[in-house]
Amino acid sequence: MVNTEIPKNYTASPSSFSGTPHLTINRDVAKDLDSTNVFEGPEKLLEVWFSASPASLPASAAPHGLKVVSSDTWKEMLDLVNCQVLSIVESEHVDAYLLSESSMFVFPHKLILKTCGTTTLLSGLPRILEIAALVAGFPHVVGNPIDSIATAASPYRVFYSRKNFLFPDLQRGPHRSWRDEVKSLDKLFLGGSAYMIGKMNGEHWYLYLTEPNTVLTPPATPDRIETETKILDLPMVAPGTMGQIDNVDGEHDETLELLMTDLEEENAQQFYLEHASAVAEGRHFQRAHKARAAAQKPLKTINECDIENMSIHGTDYVDNGDALDVFSNTSSDSSESYSSEDEDPFPPELTTEGHALGTVVSECSGLADVYSASKYPDARIDAYIFSPCGFSANGVVPAAQAGDGTHYFTVHVTPEPHCSYASFETNVPSRQTGRETAEVIEHVVNIFKPGRFSVTLFEAKPPEIWDENDLDALAELKAAERQAARKNARMESIKGYRRVDRIVHDLEGYELVFRYYERWDWEGGVPRLGEIAY
């Protein structure tokens, strides 16, 4: 099923057709964007789940859950976040919104919102809860005035995370500190847990999450005890968990996130508009030259025939001994040389910021090959390059096998040397790609060659087996354990990098593994921390 409704001020891609992801572009926003002042690369990442999976939507919810919400309604919510929609790729299982500051993905059962710069992501959360209740029909609480929102859906789970900011003093609203963000989330949800993972005086990562079947904070709740941020800075497994959740997606649910800083300057050049336009121009005229050469090949066959000495002037055939030149445009002046630029001028859209040039960058940088078209022919990448530099892309990746749903990946790049940063996030299961997670990481890292990067990997844990007499199940568990051991060993040896930190945390229903790497030849000194406290 494809949503063919095109919002006002949007233009449909001419390549869109039924059965594939469908692209719409917001021309009004895209034409005036400039990324000159967008330099806080590390994103704020919010996931709000309203059920455990698309198959377990509550009876009150619309058949397609959150996907019934119109783009105009989401755009109004994003105004609170201080970002705008550039384009949308719509598919049966997920709608991918490319934003002026990062991305949003809307599934039937959950919403993922990722924003960079000085956006105020958490300011939009109350409105998200209201939309889920009033438009998508999820179970809700009425008369609970959360930040002036009278109706709020009760989420299944909430995750909020981010890397330490490079320039925390420039943040606004509830994002001026991690402590303020935790307070903002505590106002909405009961029983949340907050963590700082990594070294306080080094690269670190923050996480706030709620328990399954999250409970909203009652409106009359007096001042609460602030949720304590637990610091995890050693390889460890938390001493206790609260049991397994009824995760319908089970072992298929995993999210990989790479956060890269100190990009190699030469590699970062490909994400500058001027450089990208030069590459596009070279590719354009190379293709034009090849096309002309291919068109001339049939002439050899003509010259081998009895009419090889015939050329065309008007409607008369003249035997003058000259070779037939179909590009002469009936001109008899053989001194005029052919110019590919005259026949096939360089498109102006490849000289300015936008989606056309963003597609060139995606293909030339190798990002389009992370999930290649040969394996995922129905995948769609929506890319955008900013002026004078900066890059964003969303990928919608239908499963190789029918029935496995549609997954996503997203990439965002801030290439300026003084604040260079790139991120890559995906929920495409490693079992589906046919490649180890470490191979995907190496592919992405080789594109940017960061001086340092961190990896977070969320994986749903399979249900625990209590019946020791179930030999088949025990054998499967042992095989999974051996596979996990091989995977972990491979993650320890990312080519060209040394692993500095590894922290394992056992969450309810999930395992979180945080790793931090530095390039072997890196001579950039200590990390640019920006934010070293909470």
C-alpha positions in Angstrom: 0.0 0.0 0.0 1.4 3.4 -0.9 0.0 6.7 0.2 -0.4 8.8 -2.9 -1.8 11.9 -1.3 0.5 14.8 -1.9 0.4 17.6 0.6 0.2 21.2 -0.5 3.5 22.7 -1.7 4.9 19.2 -2.3 6.0 17.8 -5.6 5.9 14.0 -6.4 9.0 12.3 -7.7 8.5 11.4 -11.4 10.0 8.0 -10.6 7.4 7.1 -8.0 5.0 4.3 -8.8 2.7 1.9 -7.0 4.4 -0.8 -5.0 7.6 1.2 -4.2 8.4 3.9 -1.6 6.9 7.2 -2.7 8.8 10.5 -2.5 7.4 14.0 -2.0 9.6 17.1 -1.7 8.8 20.3 0.1 10.1 22.8 -2.4 9.1 25.8 -0.3 11.4 24.8 2.6 14.2 23.4 0.5 14.8 26.4 -1.6 15.8 28.7 1.3 17.9 26.4 3.5 21.4 27.3 4.4 23.5 25.2 6.9 26.1 27.9 7.6 25.0 28.2 11.3 24.2 24.5 11.9 27.2 23.2 13.7 26.1 21.1 16.7 26.2 17.7 14.9 25.4 15.3 17.8 21.7 14.6 17.6 19.0 14.2 20.2 17.2 10.9 19.6 13.7 10.1 20.8 11.8 6.8 20.3 8.2 6.6 21.5 6.6 3.2 21.3 2.8 2.9 21.7 2.8 -0.9 21.3 5.4 -3.7 21.2 5.0 -4.2 17.5 2.7 -3.4 14.5 1.0 -6.7 15.1 0.0 -5.8 18.6 -1.8 -2.4 18.1 -4.5 -2.0 20.7 -8.1 -2.4 19.6 -8.8 1.3 19.9 -6.0 2.3 17.6 -6.5 3.0 13.9 -5.7 0.0 11.7 -2.4 1.6 10.6 -1.7 3.3 13.9 0.5 6.4 13.7 0.7 6.2 9.9 -2.9 7.6 9.7 -1.6 10.9 11.0 -1.3 13.5 8.1 2.0 15.1 7.2 0.5 18.5 8.0 -0.2 17.4 11.6 3.4 16.2 12.0 4.7 19.4 10.5 2.7 21.4 13.1 4.3 19.3 15.9 7.8 19.8 14.3 7.3 23.6 14.5 7.6 23.1 18.3 10.9 21.3 17.7 12.1 24.2 15.5 12.7 22.1 12.3 10.9 21.7 9.0 10.2 18.9 6.6 12.3 18.7 3.4 10.8 15.6 1.9 8.9 12.4 2.7 9.4 8.8 1.5 6.1 6.9 2.1 5.9 3.1 2.2 3.6 0.5 3.5 5.4 0.0 6.8 7.2 3.3 7.5 7.1 6.9 6.4 10.6 8.6 6.4 10.7 12.3 6.9 13.9 14.1 5.9 14.1 17.2 8.1 16.0 20.5 7.9 17.8 19.1 11.1 17.9 15.3 10.7 15.1 12.8 10.4 11.8 11.4 11.6 10.4 7.9 11.0 6.7 7.0 11.6 5.8 3.3 12.0 2.3 2.1 12.9 3.4 1.4 16.5 6.2 3.9 17.1 7.8 7.2 16.2 11.5 7.9 15.9 12.6 11.6 16.0 16.2 12.6 15.6 17.3 16.2 15.5 20.6 18.1 15.6 21.7 21.7 16.1 19.8 23.7 18.6 16.4 22.1 18.1 14.1 21.6 21.0 13.1 18.0 20.5 11.5 17.4 23.9 9.3 20.4 23.4 7.4 18.3 20.8 6.9 15.2 23.0 3.7 16.3 24.7 2.2 17.1 21.3 3.3 13.6 20.1 1.4 12.0 22.9 -1.7 14.1 22.1 -1.6 13.3 18.4 -1.3 9.6 19.2 -4.4 9.8 21.3 -6.7 12.1 19.3 -5.7 11.1 15.7 -4.3 7.6 15.9 -6.7 6.4 18.6 -4.2 4.9 21.1 -5.4 4.5 24.7 -5.0 7.8 26.6 -5.6 9.8 29.7 -8.2 12.6 29.5 -7.9 15.7 31.6 -4.2 15.4 32.3 -2.9 18.9 31.5 0.7 18.0 30.7 2.3 21.1 29.5 -1.1 22.5 28.3 -1.9 19.2 26.6 -5.3 18.0 27.8 -5.2 14.5 26.3 -2.1 12.2 26.2 -1.7 8.6 25.0 0.0 6.2 27.4 3.1 5.0 25.6 4.4 1.4 25.8 8.0 2.5 26.1 10.1 5.7 25.7 13.8 6.0 24.9 15.7 9.2 24.8 19.4 9.4 24.1 22.3 11.5 22.9 26.0 11.9 22.8 27.6 14.6 24.9 27.2 18.0 23.2 30.2 19.8 21.6 28.7 23.2 22.3 26.2 22.8 25.2 26.0 26.5 26.0 24.1 27.1 22.7 21.3 24.7 23.4 17.8 25.9 24.2 14.7 25.0 26.1 15.0 21.7 28.1 18.3 20.8 26.4 20.6 23.1 28.3 21.9 20.2 30.4 21.2 16.5 30.8 19.8 17.2 34.2 17.2 19.5 32.7 16.3 16.9 30.1 15.7 14.3 32.8 13.5 16.7 34.7 11.5 17.3 31.5 11.0 13.6 31.0 10.1 13.0 34.6 7.3 15.5 34.3 5.7 13.2 31.8 6.5 9.6 32.9 6.8 7.7 36.1 9.5 5.2 36.8 12.0 6.4 34.2 15.7 5.5 34.5 18.7 7.7 33.5 22.2 6.6 32.6 25.5 8.1 31.5 27.6 5.6 29.7 31.3 6.2 29.2 33.8 8.3 30.9 32.7 11.6 32.4 36.0 13.2 31.3 35.9 11.4 27.9 33.4 10.5 25.2 30.1 9.5 26.7 26.5 8.9 25.9 23.3 9.6 27.8 20.2 7.4 27.9 16.7 7.8 29.5 14.2 5.0 29.2 10.9 3.9 30.8 9.7 0.5 31.7 7.3 -1.5 29.5 3.7 -0.2 29.8 4.8 3.3 30.8 2.7 5.2 33.2 2.1 8.9 32.7 2.9 11.2 35.7 -0.4 12.3 37.3 -1.1 16.0 37.0 -1.4 16.6 40.7 1.9 14.9 41.5 3.9 17.1 44.0 7.6 17.9 43.4 9.2 14.5 42.9 12.6 13.2 43.8 14.8 13.7 40.7 15.7 10.6 38.8 19.3 9.8 39.5 21.6 9.4 36.5 23.6 6.2 37.0 27.1 6.4 35.7 28.3 3.3 33.8 32.0 3.5 33.0 33.2 -0.1 33.4 32.6 -3.2 31.3 29.7 -4.6 33.3 26.3 -6.2 33.3 23.7 -4.7 35.6 23.2 -6.9 38.6 19.5 -7.3 38.2 16.8 -7.1 35.6 13.1 -7.0 35.9 12.3 -9.9 33.6 11.5 -10.3 30.0 9.0 -8.2 28.1 6.5 -9.6 25.7 8.4 -8.4 22.7 6.6 -9.5 19.6 9.5 -8.5 17.4 11.8 -10.5 19.6 15.3 -11.1 18.3 14.6 -9.1 15.1 14.6 -5.8 17.0 18.0 -4.2 17.0 19.3 -0.7 16.4 22.9 0.2 15.5 24.2 3.8 15.9 27.6 5.1 14.9 28.6 8.6 16.2 31.8 9.8 14.5 33.9 12.9 15.3 37.1 14.4 13.9 36.5 13.4 10.3 39.4 13.1 8.0 39.4 16.4 6.1 39.9 15.0 2.7 37.1 12.6 3.0 34.9 15.3 4.5 35.3 17.4 1.4 32.8 15.2 -0.5 30.1 16.7 1.7 30.7 20.3 0.6 28.4 21.6 -2.1 31.2 23.0 -4.3 33.0 19.7 -4.3 29.9 17.7 -4.9 28.9 19.9 -7.8 32.3 19.4 -9.4 32.0 15.6 -9.1 28.4 15.8 -10.6 29.7 17.8 -13.5 32.4 15.3 -14.3 30.0 12.4 -14.1 27.5 14.2 -16.3 29.8 14.9 -19.2 31.5 11.6 -18.9 28.1 10.0 -19.4 27.3 12.3 -22.2 30.6 11.3 -23.9 29.8 7.6 -23.5 26.3 8.1 -24.9 27.7 9.8 -28.0 30.2 7.1 -28.5 27.5 4.5 -28.1 25.4 6.3 -30.7 28.2 6.4 -33.2 28.8 2.6 -33.1 26.0 1.8 -35.6 27.8 4.0 -38.2 30.4 1.3 -38.6 27.7 -1.1 -39.9 26.4 1.6 -42.3 29.9 2.3 -43.7 30.4 -1.4 -44.3 27.3 -1.5 -46.6 27.1 -0.4 -50.2 25.9 3.0 -49.2 29.1 3.8 -47.2 29.8 6.8 -49.4 26.4 8.4 -49.0 25.7 11.4 -46.7 22.4 13.3 -46.2 21.6 16.8 -47.2 17.9 17.7 -46.8 16.0 14.9 -48.6 18.6 14.1 -51.2 21.2 11.4 -51.0 24.6 12.6 -52.3 27.5 10.3 -53.0 30.5 12.5 -52.0 32.8 10.0 -50.3 32.3 11.5 -46.8 31.3 9.3 -43.8 27.8 9.6 -42.5 27.7 12.0 -39.5 24.3 11.9 -37.8 25.5 14.6 -35.3 26.2 17.2 -38.1 22.7 18.6 -37.8 22.8 18.8 -41.7 25.6 21.2 -41.5 28.3 20.9 -44.2 30.9 22.8 -42.1 33.1 19.9 -40.9 35.4 22.3 -39.1 32.8 22.8 -36.3 33.7 20.5 -33.3 31.0 18.8 -31.3 30.5 20.0 -27.7 28.8 17.7 -25.3 27.8 20.8 -23.3 25.9 22.1 -26.4 24.0 18.9 -26.8 23.5 18.0 -23.1 23.9 21.1 -20.9 24.8 20.6 -17.2 21.5 20.6 -15.2 21.3 23.7 -12.9 19.9 21.5 -10.0 23.4 19.9 -9.8 24.9 23.3 -9.0 22.8 24.1 -6.0 21.8 22.5 -2.7 19.0 20.0 -2.8 18.0 16.4 -3.4 19.5 16.0 -6.9 23.0 16.8 -5.7 22.4 14.9 -2.5 21.8 11.8 -4.6 25.1 12.2 -6.3 26.9 12.4 -3.0 25.1 9.4 -1.7 26.2 7.3 -4.7 29.8 8.6 -5.0 30.6 8.4 -1.3 29.6 4.8 -1.0 26.6 5.4 1.3 24.2 4.0 -1.3 26.1 0.7 -1.2 25.7 0.1 2.5 22.5 -1.7 1.6 23.1 -2.2 -2.1 20.5 -2.1 -4.8 21.5 -5.6 -6.0 20.3 -7.1 -2.7 17.6 -4.5 -1.9 16.2 -3.5 -5.3 13.1 -1.8 -3.8 15.2 0.3 -1.3 14.9 4.1 -1.6 17.4 6.7 -0.5 16.3 10.3 0.0 19.4 12.5 0.2 20.0 16.2 0.5 23.1 18.4 0.5 23.1 21.8 2.2 24.9 25.1 1.3 27.7 25.6 1.8 28.2 22.1 3.3 26.4 19.4 5.2 24.5 16.3 4.2 21.5 14.3 5.3 19.9 11.1 4.0 17.1 8.7 4.9 17.0 5.2 3.6 13.9 3.0 3.5 14.9 -0.7 3.1 12.1 -3.2 2.4 13.1 -6.7 3.7 14.7 -9.0 1.2 12.0 -11.6 2.1 8.3 -10.6 2.1 6.6 -10.4 5.4 9.7 -9.1 7.3 8.6 -5.5 7.2 10.5 -2.4 6.2 13.5 -1.0 8.0 15.4 2.3 7.8 18.8 3.9 8.0 19.7 7.5 8.4 23.0 9.5 7.9 23.8 13.1 8.9 27.1 14.9 8.3 28.6 18.2 9.6 32.0 18.3 7.7 33.5 21.6 9.0 37.0 20.8 10.5 36.3 22.7 13.8 33.2 20.7 14.6 33.2 17.7 12.2 30.7 15.0 13.0 28.8 12.3 11.2 26.2 9.8 12.4 24.8 6.6 11.0 21.8 4.7 12.4 19.9 1.7 11.2 17.5 -1.0 12.4 18.2 -3.4 9.4 18.8 -6.7 11.2 22.3 -8.1 10.7 20.8 -11.5 10.0 19.1 -9.9 7.0 22.1 -8.2 5.5 24.3 -11.3 5.2 27.1 -9.3 6.7 28.5 -9.1 10.2 27.7 -5.9 12.2 31.4 -5.2 12.2 31.4 -5.2 8.3 28.7 -2.6 8.2 30.6 -0.5 10.7 33.8 -0.8 8.7 32.0 0.2 5.5 30.6 3.4 7.1 33.8 4.3 8.9 35.8 4.0 5.7 33.7 6.7 4.1 34.4 9.2 6.8 37.6 8.0 8.4 36.9 9.6 11.8 39.6 10.1 14.3 37.3 8.5 16.9 33.8 7.1 17.0 31.4 5.4 19.4 29.0 2.5 18.6 25.8 1.8 20.5 24.0 -1.5 19.7 20.5 -2.2 21.2 19.4 -5.8 20.7 16.3 -7.4 22.0 17.1 -10.5 24.1 15.5 -13.8 23.2 13.1 -15.2 25.8 14.8 -17.1 28.6 14.4 -20.9 28.5 13.6 -22.5 31.8 12.8 -26.1 30.7 16.2 -27.9 30.9 14.6 -30.9 29.3 13.9 -29.0 26.0 17.0 -30.2 24.3 16.2 -28.5 20.9 15.6 -25.2 22.6 18.8 -25.5 24.6 20.8 -26.4 21.5 19.4 -23.2 19.8 20.4 -21.2 22.8 23.9 -22.5 22.8 24.3 -21.8 19.1 23.1 -18.3 19.6 25.6 -17.8 22.4 28.4 -19.0 20.2 27.3 -16.7 17.4 27.2 -13.8 19.9 30.7 -14.6 21.0 32.0 -14.6 17.5 30.2 -11.3 16.8 31.7 -9.7 19.9 35.2 -10.9 19.0 34.8 -9.4 15.5 33.7 -6.1 17.0 36.9 -5.9 18.9 39.0 -5.6 15.7 37.6 -2.8 13.5 40.2 -2.3 10.8 42.4 0.7 11.4 41.0 1.4 14.9 41.7 0.3 18.5 38.8 -0.3 20.8 39.2 1.9 23.9 36.0 1.2 25.9 33.4 -1.5 26.0 30.4 -1.3 28.3 27.5 -3.8 28.4 24.3 -3.0 30.2 21.4 -5.4 30.7 18.1 -3.5 30.2 14.6 -4.9 30.5 14.2 -7.0 27.4 17.3 -5.5 25.7 21.1 -5.7 25.8 22.9 -2.4 25.3 26.6 -2.5 24.2 28.6 0.7 24.1 32.0 0.8 22.4 34.4 3.6 21.8 37.2 3.5 19.2 40.2 5.7 18.2 42.1 5.5 15.0 45.6 3.9 15.4 47.3 6.9 13.6 45.1 9.5 15.3 47.2 12.5 16.6 44.4 14.9 17.4 44.8 14.9 21.2 42.1 14.6 23.7 38.4 14.5 22.6 36.5 17.8 22.2 34.2 17.1 25.1 32.1 20.3 25.4 29.8 18.7 27.9 31.6 16.9 30.8 28.9 16.9 33.5 25.2 16.4 33.9 
